[in-house]
Amino acid sequence: MALAWGIAVVPVEEIDRMNILNASLLAMAQALKQCQVAPDLLLIDGAHKIPREFIASAGSSSQRVNASSAKDLMNAREAFPPQKAIRKGDDLCYSIAAASILAKVTRDEIMIGYDKLYPLYGFAKNKGYGSREHLAALERYGLSPIHRRSFEPVRNLAGSCQRSAVQLSLLEADR
């Protein structure tokens, strides 16, 4: 039984700005700040621990900011549990696997919501992954505001996809 859990979402613009790995680590720090019970040890799926500056800024809406003073950074570090990064952690540890499920279900729900805003892309079905149909929709309709420009398949298409959000709205209205 889980004693506590938290979920955080980093906006697409921030993911593009800071990269998917750093955005994931920032979301982990923000999610942990939501928990009512502090764990003795933070298990992380992958090879990277949460950077200190993310720990210090996790409670704020700003992304990768420096603590305002060395004292703030020390307080943030002391309030944060020790971390252990585990490669393939979701295969090896039940708590990491459970966190992965929470993240996946949350992401799927968000993508279903985006499907209502941008029905041309089939997000309810493809959940934003690079399926053949999704890539075909990108080629046909261009990028929506929620497509990560830093994601390689999208970046490769971006030069040929010049439709604006207004054009997309008009296309969606015609459906």
N, C-alpha and C positions, 0 to 999 in steps of 0.2 A: 504494500500500500504506500502510495506517495504521501509524504508529509506536506510537501509544498511544490508548486510548480509555477512557472511564469512564461509568458509568450510575448515576444517583442517583434515588431516588423520595422524594417529599415526601408525607407522610400527608394524607389527605383533611381531617382537622381543621385542619391547618396551612394547607392551601390555602384553606379557608373563612376562617381567621383573617387571612391576609395577602394574599389574592387570587391569582388564577391567574398573573398576570404575575410578581409577586414570587416566587411559589413556583417558577415556571419558572427565573427567574434564580438563585434559591438552589440549585436542583437542578444548574444548569450549574456553579456554583462548587464544589459537592460532587463532581460528576463529574470536574471538572478536577483536584481534589485527589487523585483515585484514580490518575491517569496517572503512569506511571513516567518519562516523558519530558516535559519542560516545553516547550510550543510557544513560538516566537518572537513569535507574534501569535495572539490569540484572536478568531476570526471568529464573530459571533453573528447568527443569523437574527432580524431584526426591527429595531426602532428604539431599543432600550434596551440599555445596557451593564450589567454586573453591578455593583451598588452596593458601595462600599468595605466597609460593615459586613458584607455577605454574604461577601466575600472573607476578612475576618478571622475569621468564625465558621464557615466551610465545613467545617472539620475536626471541629466539635463537633456534638452532637445537638441543641443549641438552635438555634432558627431565626434570627430577626433580633435579634442581640445586639450590643452595642457591644464593641469591643476593650477589654480591661481597662486598657490604657494607650495613650498616643499612640505609644509605642515599638512595641507589638504591632501597631498599625494600620500603621505605617510598614513593619515587617518583612513583614506580609502583602501590602502593596502591592508591595514590591520583589520578593517571591517570585511574584507573579502577572504574567503577560505583559500587554503592551498589548492593548487591545480595539478591535475595529472592528465596529460594528453595521451590518448590511446588510439593508435592506428587501428582501423576496423573495429572501433569501440562498439558500434551497434551490433556487431556479430559476437562480441565477447562479454558484454555487460548488459544486464537487463535494464538498468536505469537509463543507460545511454540509448538503448533500443526504444524504450518508452518515450524518451524525449524526441527521438527521431519520428516516432509515430505522431506525437502531438504536433510537431512542426509540419509534417506532411499533411495531416488533416486540416490544419489551419491554412496552409498554403492552398490546398484544394478548394476550401470554402471561399477564400479570397478570389481565386480564379473563376469560380462559378459566379461570384458577384460581378467580376469584370466582364464576364460573358454577356451580362445584361447591358453593360455600357458599350461593349464592342463586339456585337454578335457575329461580325464577319469573320472573326478569327477562330471560332469554335473552342473558346477557352473552357467551356463546361466539359467538353470531351477531352481535349488534349492537355488541359491544365497548364498551358504555357510551354510545354516541352516541344522540342523540334520535330514533331511528326511530319510526315509527308504533306498532309493536308494543311497544317499550320504554316509550313514553309511556302506552300503554294499560295496561301492567303497573303502572306507577307509580300510575295512577288507581285500579286495582283493588286493589293490595296495599299501597300506601303506600311510604314510603321505607325503603331498607335502610341499614345503618350506613355503607356505602361511597358513598352518594349525596352529592354536594357540595350542601349547602344554599344555597351562594352562586351556584350555576348557575341562571340565570333560569328556564328551564322547570321545574326542580325547586323553586325558590323559589315560583313561581306555584302549584304543586301542593301545596306543603307545608302550607298552611292546611287543605286538604281531606283530607290524608293523615295520619291520626292512628294508624295501626297501629304497634304496638311490635315490636321485634326478637323478643320471645317469641311474639307472634301470627304473625309471619312464619315462625318455626321450626315452629309447629304447622301452618300452611298447607302448608309444604314437606314436612312429615312425612306429610301426607295424600295427597300426589301419588303 
